[in-house]
């Protein structure tokens, strides 16, 4: 039921985010891009449609199964998916030009957020880029933000606890600063509730 809801509800809502991310980040055909916590694979599949060599990883085998099914359905050969832990990525240093993570950091405990970012930095080459898409902090006082809070609450007690802690911690601004990442550009999507930030890996 969770996977069905993600595919039928969350993926369509985030379609505009998926579409704008490659252009926002400056990705081009032939680049090697890792999408961390890829879920159903929609972001990595959008990369592949742009000619980008994409890899998606997720810790949930059900998500990887759906992502693989979507890959086969769209007959894309320049994208692959594998079961892996974002906190211990199975790739060598400097394996990618970019790494992205979408709306996953706010679902994790504080130490896990830092470990995920550290691993992303490790596998991206020097002068490559990391792209972060997650909830804005503070959330704007708009109706759409109320919907976001409701969805987070319905996702379960642990999920909601991590969401509240992410907000309390200060969101992406604090996480990127504490992990010594230099912001190159940012934008806001979904009525200001979602921030997208590109950082240089130095």
C-alpha positions as CSV (number, residue, x, y, z in Angstrom):
1,X,0.0,0.0,0.0
2,X,2.8,2.4,0.8
3,X,4.5,1.8,-2.5
4,X,1.2,2.2,-4.4
5,X,0.6,5.5,-2.6
6,X,4.1,6.8,-3.5
7,X,3.7,5.9,-7.2
8,X,0.2,7.1,-7.6
9,X,0.2,10.2,-5.3
10,X,3.7,11.4,-4.5
11,X,5.4,10.9,-7.8
12,X,2.8,12.9,-9.8
13,X,2.9,15.7,-7.2
14,X,6.7,15.9,-7.6
15,X,6.8,15.6,-11.4
16,X,7.7,19.3,-11.9
17,X,10.5,19.0,-9.3
18,X,11.9,16.0,-11.1
19,X,11.8,17.8,-14.5
20,X,13.5,21.0,-13.3
21,X,16.3,19.5,-11.4
22,X,18.7,18.6,-14.2
23,X,18.5,22.0,-15.8
24,X,18.8,23.7,-12.4
25,X,21.9,21.7,-11.5
26,X,23.5,22.2,-14.9
27,X,23.7,18.5,-15.7
28,X,24.4,17.5,-19.3
29,X,24.4,14.4,-21.4
30,X,27.2,12.0,-20.5
31,X,27.5,13.2,-16.9
32,X,27.6,10.5,-14.2
33,X,24.9,11.2,-11.6
34,X,23.9,9.3,-8.4
35,X,20.4,9.7,-7.0
36,X,20.4,8.8,-3.3
37,X,17.3,7.4,-1.7
38,X,15.8,7.1,-5.2
39,X,12.5,5.6,-4.2
40,X,10.6,4.6,-7.3
41,X,13.4,5.9,-9.5
42,X,11.5,8.8,-11.1
43,X,14.4,11.3,-10.6
44,X,17.0,9.0,-12.0
45,X,14.8,8.1,-14.9
46,X,14.3,11.8,-15.7
47,X,18.1,12.2,-15.7
48,X,18.5,9.3,-18.1
49,X,16.0,10.8,-20.5
50,X,18.3,13.8,-20.8
51,X,21.2,11.5,-21.8
52,X,22.7,11.5,-18.3
53,X,24.3,8.3,-17.0
54,X,22.2,7.8,-13.9
55,X,22.4,5.5,-10.9
56,X,19.8,5.2,-8.2
57,X,20.1,3.6,-4.8
58,X,17.6,2.8,-2.1
59,X,17.5,0.7,1.0
60,X,14.0,-0.5,0.3
61,X,13.9,-3.6,-2.0
62,X,10.3,-2.8,-2.9
63,X,11.3,0.6,-4.2
64,X,14.2,-0.9,-6.3
65,X,11.8,-3.4,-7.7
66,X,9.4,-0.6,-8.8
67,X,12.3,1.5,-10.2
68,X,13.6,-1.5,-12.2
69,X,10.1,-2.1,-13.6
70,X,9.8,1.5,-14.6
71,X,13.3,1.4,-16.3
72,X,12.3,-1.6,-18.4
73,X,9.0,-0.1,-19.3
74,X,10.8,3.0,-20.6
75,X,13.6,1.0,-22.3
76,X,16.3,3.2,-20.9
77,X,19.8,1.7,-21.0
78,X,21.7,4.6,-19.3
79,X,20.2,4.2,-15.8
80,X,20.6,1.5,-13.2
81,X,19.2,0.8,-9.8
82,X,20.6,-1.1,-6.9
83,X,19.9,-1.9,-3.3
84,X,22.2,0.1,-1.0
85,X,22.5,2.1,2.2
86,X,22.9,5.8,1.6
87,X,25.0,5.9,4.8
88,X,27.6,3.5,3.3
89,X,27.5,3.9,-0.5
90,X,29.0,1.0,-2.4
91,X,31.0,3.2,-4.7
92,X,34.7,4.3,-4.9
93,X,35.7,7.9,-4.2
94,X,35.1,10.4,-7.0
95,X,32.8,8.0,-9.0
96,X,30.3,10.7,-10.0
97,X,30.0,14.2,-11.3
98,X,26.8,14.9,-9.3
99,X,24.8,13.4,-6.5
100,X,21.3,14.3,-5.6
101,X,18.9,13.5,-2.7
102,X,15.3,14.4,-2.8
103,X,13.0,14.8,0.2
104,X,14.8,12.1,2.2
105,X,17.0,13.9,4.7
106,X,14.0,15.1,6.7
107,X,12.9,11.4,7.1
108,X,16.2,10.5,8.9
109,X,17.7,10.8,12.4
110,X,20.2,13.7,12.8
111,X,23.4,11.4,12.7
112,X,22.1,9.7,9.6
113,X,21.6,13.0,7.8
114,X,25.2,13.9,8.3
115,X,26.4,10.4,7.2
116,X,24.4,10.5,4.0
117,X,25.9,13.9,3.1
118,X,29.4,12.8,4.0
119,X,29.0,9.8,1.7
120,X,27.6,11.9,-1.1
121,X,30.7,14.2,-0.8
122,X,33.0,11.2,-0.9
123,X,31.7,9.6,-4.1
124,X,31.5,12.9,-6.1
125,X,34.6,14.2,-7.7
126,X,36.3,17.4,-6.6
127,X,34.6,20.4,-8.2
128,X,31.6,18.2,-8.9
129,X,28.2,19.2,-7.4
130,X,25.7,17.9,-4.8
131,X,22.0,18.8,-5.2
132,X,19.7,18.8,-2.3
133,X,15.9,19.0,-2.5
134,X,14.0,19.1,0.8
135,X,11.4,21.0,2.8
136,X,11.9,24.7,3.4
137,X,12.6,25.8,7.0
138,X,10.7,27.5,8.2
139,X,7.7,26.2,6.2
140,X,5.8,29.2,4.8
141,X,2.5,30.0,6.4
142,X,0.4,28.9,3.4
143,X,-2.3,26.3,2.8
144,X,0.2,24.1,0.9
145,X,2.4,23.9,3.9
146,X,-0.5,22.6,6.0
147,X,-0.9,19.8,3.5
148,X,2.8,19.0,3.8
149,X,2.4,18.8,7.6
150,X,-0.6,16.5,7.2
151,X,1.2,14.2,4.9
152,X,4.2,14.0,7.2
153,X,1.9,13.2,10.1
154,X,0.1,10.4,8.2
155,X,3.4,8.8,7.2
156,X,3.7,7.5,10.8
157,X,5.0,8.3,14.2
158,X,8.7,7.8,13.5
159,X,8.5,9.7,10.2
160,X,6.7,12.6,11.8
161,X,9.2,12.7,14.7
162,X,12.1,13.0,12.2
163,X,10.3,15.6,10.2
164,X,9.8,17.8,13.4
165,X,13.4,17.3,14.4
166,X,14.5,18.4,10.9
167,X,12.5,21.6,11.2
168,X,13.9,22.2,14.7
169,X,17.4,21.6,13.5
170,X,17.1,24.3,10.9
171,X,16.8,22.2,7.7
172,X,19.2,22.3,4.7
173,X,20.8,25.6,5.7
174,X,22.2,24.1,8.9
175,X,23.0,20.7,7.4
176,X,25.0,22.1,4.5
177,X,26.8,24.6,6.7
178,X,27.8,22.0,9.2
179,X,29.0,19.7,6.4
180,X,31.1,22.5,4.9
181,X,29.3,22.7,1.6
182,X,29.4,25.9,-0.4
183,X,26.0,26.9,-1.9
184,X,26.1,27.9,-5.5
185,X,22.4,28.5,-6.2
186,X,19.0,27.9,-4.8
187,X,15.3,28.1,-5.7
188,X,12.0,27.4,-4.1
189,X,9.3,25.1,-5.5
190,X,5.8,23.9,-4.6
191,X,4.6,27.3,-3.3
192,X,7.8,27.8,-1.4
193,X,7.5,24.6,0.7
194,X,10.4,22.9,-1.1
195,X,14.0,24.2,-1.4
196,X,16.4,23.1,-4.1
197,X,20.1,23.9,-3.5
198,X,23.2,23.2,-5.6
199,X,26.5,23.0,-3.8
200,X,30.0,22.6,-5.0
201,X,32.1,19.7,-3.7
202,X,35.4,21.1,-2.6
